[in-house]
Amino acid sequence: MGRHLSRLYLAAVALFLALPLVVVAGVSVNEKQSLTFPPEGFSLAWYAQIFVDSGWRSALINSVVLAMTAAALAVAIAFPLAWFLWRRIAPWANIFQVLGLAPFILPPVITALGMLTFWATLGFYGQAWTAVISHAIFFVTLPLVTLSLGFSSIDRSLVEAAATMGADDRIVLRTVVLPLILPYIVSGFAFAFVLSLNEYIVAYMTVGFTVETLPIKIFNALRYGYTPTMASVSIFFVVVAAVVFALIARFGDLPKLLGALSDGK
């Protein structure tokens, strides 16, 4: 009896959390240009609008380019930091890990205001590359966590064996370490990419008046009224995130990426 009540409760919670998404999905296929639910008719024209309309298409391209470059930079920052923390086991080394986690721990608006002040002081406010750096710093925590898990899963005897055979640090990194942590690099990139694609506050504070991403486009479009295109963009974000995380779960070791230890350890 208790098990059935527990499942019923979890199902009710899941339904409650999914209801807003169901409403948005219904609005996104509305045939008329109105935010009504249930939808009046059925049409996928609003999804096509994302790619056909020049404004929405430009915002989509800006978002994808920003997310990909920011995610790549975040991985490039996190990799040597995670490598250093794994190779140098010392209490003072944890300071670098705290520095890597700090941007994500702070409230987004505080981080965004800090980025705005920093770039405005240097005279670079509004440059597209400032949003890339800001997003990379803001989301560096994600690849840092996944890479740290990847390094911790490596059997150090493999590294010692390679060193015994005469391999230096660069050879060990290329032939032993990189193949073992490649799934963690990909997952860290994917997590940072998805969140950067959806991020609004930091992007708006750094380049909101010069570069329009999809989240910024949605908020700017609100000034001219509501259209189902906004709902279709929201569902598009959800679908992209679901596909990315499904691929990680399918081709990667998702429990290990979430911190679980293998072999019952």
C-alpha positions as CSV (number, residue, x, y, z in Angstrom):
1,M,0.0,0.0,0.0
2,G,2.8,2.4,0.9
3,R,4.6,1.7,-2.3
4,H,1.5,2.5,-4.4
5,L,1.0,5.7,-2.5
6,S,4.6,6.7,-3.0
7,R,4.3,6.1,-6.8
8,L,1.0,8.0,-6.9
9,Y,2.6,10.9,-5.1
10,L,5.6,10.9,-7.5
11,A,3.3,10.7,-10.5
12,A,1.3,13.7,-9.2
13,V,4.4,15.7,-8.6
14,A,5.7,14.9,-12.1
15,L,2.4,15.9,-13.7
16,F,2.3,19.1,-11.8
17,L,5.8,20.0,-13.0
18,A,5.0,19.0,-16.5
19,L,1.8,21.0,-16.8
20,P,3.5,24.3,-17.7
21,L,5.4,22.6,-20.4
22,V,2.2,21.0,-21.8
23,V,0.6,24.4,-21.9
24,V,3.5,26.0,-23.7
25,A,3.7,23.1,-26.2
26,G,0.0,23.5,-26.9
27,V,0.3,27.2,-27.5
28,S,3.3,26.6,-29.8
29,V,1.1,24.6,-32.3
30,N,-1.8,27.1,-32.2
31,E,-3.0,27.9,-35.7
32,K,-4.0,31.4,-34.8
33,Q,-1.6,34.1,-33.6
34,S,-2.7,34.0,-30.0
35,L,-1.6,32.5,-26.8
36,T,-4.6,30.4,-26.2
37,F,-4.9,26.9,-24.6
38,P,-6.2,24.5,-25.7
39,P,-4.9,25.4,-29.1
40,E,-7.4,26.5,-31.8
41,G,-6.4,24.4,-34.7
42,F,-3.0,22.8,-35.3
43,S,0.0,24.3,-37.2
44,L,3.8,24.0,-37.1
45,A,4.3,27.3,-38.9
46,W,5.5,28.9,-35.7
47,Y,8.4,26.4,-35.5
48,A,9.3,27.2,-39.1
49,Q,9.3,30.8,-38.2
50,I,12.4,30.3,-36.1
51,F,14.3,29.4,-39.3
52,V,12.5,31.4,-41.9
53,D,12.2,34.8,-40.2
54,S,15.5,36.6,-40.5
55,G,15.3,38.1,-36.9
56,W,14.7,34.7,-35.2
57,R,17.2,32.9,-37.5
58,S,19.9,35.5,-36.7
59,A,19.2,35.1,-33.0
60,L,19.4,31.3,-33.3
61,I,22.8,31.5,-35.0
62,N,24.1,33.9,-32.4
63,S,22.9,31.6,-29.6
64,V,24.5,28.5,-31.1
65,V,27.8,30.3,-31.9
66,L,27.9,31.8,-28.4
67,A,27.1,28.5,-26.7
68,M,29.6,26.4,-28.7
69,T,32.5,28.8,-28.3
70,A,31.7,29.5,-24.6
71,A,31.4,25.7,-23.9
72,A,34.7,25.0,-25.7
73,L,36.5,27.8,-23.7
74,A,35.0,26.5,-20.5
75,V,36.4,23.1,-21.2
76,A,39.8,24.6,-22.1
77,I,39.8,26.4,-18.7
78,A,38.6,23.5,-16.7
79,F,40.8,20.8,-18.2
80,P,44.2,22.1,-17.0
81,L,42.7,23.0,-13.6
82,A,41.2,19.5,-13.1
83,W,44.5,18.0,-14.3
84,F,46.5,20.1,-11.8
85,L,44.1,19.2,-9.0
86,W,44.5,15.5,-9.8
87,R,48.3,15.6,-10.2
88,R,49.0,17.8,-7.2
89,I,47.3,16.3,-4.1
90,A,47.7,19.1,-1.5
91,P,45.2,20.9,0.8
92,W,46.1,24.3,-0.7
93,A,45.2,23.0,-4.2
94,N,41.5,23.1,-3.2
95,I,41.6,26.9,-3.4
96,F,41.7,26.6,-7.2
97,Q,38.7,24.3,-7.1
98,V,36.8,26.8,-5.0
99,L,37.7,29.5,-7.5
100,G,36.4,27.4,-10.3
101,L,33.1,26.8,-8.5
102,A,32.6,30.4,-7.3
103,P,31.0,31.9,-10.5
104,F,28.2,29.2,-10.5
105,I,27.6,29.4,-6.7
106,L,27.0,33.2,-6.8
107,P,23.5,34.4,-7.8
108,P,23.4,34.9,-11.6
109,V,22.5,38.6,-11.3
110,I,25.5,39.2,-9.1
111,T,27.8,37.5,-11.6
112,A,26.1,39.4,-14.5
113,L,26.6,42.8,-12.7
114,G,30.2,41.9,-12.0
115,M,30.8,41.1,-15.7
116,L,29.0,44.3,-16.8
117,T,31.1,46.4,-14.5
118,F,34.3,44.6,-15.5
119,W,33.8,45.0,-19.3
120,A,32.5,48.5,-19.0
121,T,35.5,49.6,-17.0
122,L,37.9,48.1,-19.6
123,G,35.9,49.7,-22.4
124,F,34.9,46.4,-24.1
125,Y,31.2,46.5,-23.2
126,G,29.0,45.2,-26.1
127,Q,31.7,43.2,-27.9
128,A,30.5,39.7,-28.8
129,W,33.6,38.0,-27.5
130,T,33.0,39.4,-24.0
131,A,29.8,37.3,-23.8
132,V,31.8,34.2,-24.8
133,I,34.3,34.8,-22.0
134,S,31.6,35.7,-19.5
135,H,29.6,32.5,-20.2
136,A,32.8,30.4,-20.2
137,I,33.7,31.7,-16.7
138,F,30.1,31.4,-15.5
139,F,29.7,27.8,-16.6
140,V,33.3,26.5,-16.1
141,T,32.0,24.7,-13.0
142,L,30.2,22.1,-15.2
143,P,33.2,20.8,-17.1
144,L,35.3,21.2,-14.0
145,V,33.0,18.8,-12.1
146,T,32.8,16.2,-14.9
147,L,36.5,16.3,-15.6
148,S,37.3,16.0,-11.9
149,L,35.1,12.9,-11.8
150,G,36.9,11.6,-14.9
151,F,40.3,12.1,-13.5
152,S,39.3,10.5,-10.2
153,S,38.2,7.4,-12.1
154,I,41.6,6.8,-13.6
155,D,43.7,4.0,-12.1
156,R,46.9,5.7,-11.1
157,S,48.8,2.5,-11.7
158,L,48.3,3.0,-15.4
159,V,50.0,6.4,-15.2
160,E,52.8,4.9,-13.1
161,A,53.3,2.0,-15.6
162,A,53.5,4.5,-18.4
163,A,56.1,6.6,-16.5
164,T,58.1,3.4,-15.8
165,M,58.2,2.7,-19.5
166,G,59.8,6.1,-20.0
167,A,56.7,8.2,-21.0
168,D,56.9,11.9,-19.9
169,D,53.8,13.9,-18.7
170,R,52.8,14.9,-22.3
171,I,52.9,11.3,-23.6
172,V,51.0,10.1,-20.5
173,L,48.4,12.8,-21.1
174,R,48.0,12.0,-24.8
175,T,48.1,8.2,-24.7
176,V,46.6,7.3,-21.3
177,V,44.7,10.1,-19.8
178,L,42.9,11.7,-22.8
179,P,41.3,8.4,-24.0
180,L,40.0,7.7,-20.5
181,I,38.4,11.1,-19.8
182,L,37.1,11.8,-23.3
183,P,33.5,11.0,-22.3
184,Y,33.8,13.4,-19.4
185,I,35.2,16.1,-21.8
186,V,32.2,15.6,-24.1
187,S,29.7,15.6,-21.3
188,G,31.2,18.8,-19.7
189,F,31.0,20.5,-23.1
190,A,27.4,19.4,-23.6
191,F,26.3,20.6,-20.2
192,A,27.9,24.0,-20.7
193,F,26.5,24.2,-24.2
194,V,22.9,23.6,-23.2
195,L,23.0,26.0,-20.3
196,S,24.8,28.7,-22.3
197,L,22.2,28.3,-25.1
198,N,19.4,29.1,-22.5
199,E,21.2,31.7,-20.5
200,Y,19.7,35.3,-20.5
201,I,21.0,37.5,-17.7
202,V,24.8,37.3,-18.2
203,A,24.4,37.6,-22.0
204,Y,22.0,40.6,-21.7
205,M,24.3,42.4,-19.2
206,T,27.3,42.0,-21.5
207,V,26.0,42.3,-25.1
208,G,22.2,42.7,-24.7
209,F,22.1,45.9,-26.8
210,T,24.5,44.8,-29.6
211,V,24.1,41.0,-30.0
212,E,20.6,39.4,-29.8
213,T,20.5,35.7,-28.7
214,L,17.3,33.7,-28.6
215,P,16.6,34.3,-25.0
216,I,17.2,38.1,-25.5
217,K,15.1,38.0,-28.6
218,I,12.2,36.5,-26.7
219,F,12.3,39.3,-24.1
220,N,12.7,42.0,-26.7
221,A,9.8,40.6,-28.7
222,L,7.5,40.9,-25.7
223,R,7.4,44.6,-26.3
224,Y,5.5,44.1,-29.5
225,G,3.0,41.5,-28.2
226,Y,2.8,37.8,-27.6
227,T,3.1,35.3,-30.5
228,P,3.2,31.5,-30.5
229,T,6.8,31.8,-31.9
230,M,8.0,32.5,-28.4
231,A,6.4,29.3,-27.2
232,S,7.9,27.3,-30.1
233,V,11.4,28.7,-29.2
234,S,10.9,27.5,-25.6
235,I,9.9,24.0,-26.7
236,F,12.9,24.1,-29.1
237,F,15.2,24.7,-26.1
238,V,13.6,21.8,-24.2
239,V,14.0,19.4,-27.2
240,V,17.6,20.4,-27.8
241,A,18.4,19.8,-24.1
242,A,16.5,16.5,-24.1
243,V,18.4,15.3,-27.2
244,V,21.8,16.3,-25.8
245,F,21.2,14.7,-22.4
246,A,19.7,11.6,-24.0
247,L,22.9,11.2,-26.2
248,I,25.0,11.5,-23.1
249,A,23.0,8.9,-21.3
250,R,23.1,6.6,-24.4
251,F,26.7,6.8,-25.2
252,G,28.3,7.7,-21.9
253,D,28.3,6.3,-18.4
254,L,25.6,8.6,-16.9
255,P,25.7,7.2,-13.3
256,K,29.4,7.7,-13.2
257,L,29.1,11.2,-14.7
258,L,26.7,12.0,-11.8
259,G,29.2,10.9,-9.3
260,A,28.4,7.2,-8.7
261,L,31.3,4.8,-8.2
262,S,31.5,1.6,-10.3
263,D,31.9,-2.0,-9.1
264,G,30.0,-1.2,-5.9
265,K,32.8,0.9,-4.5
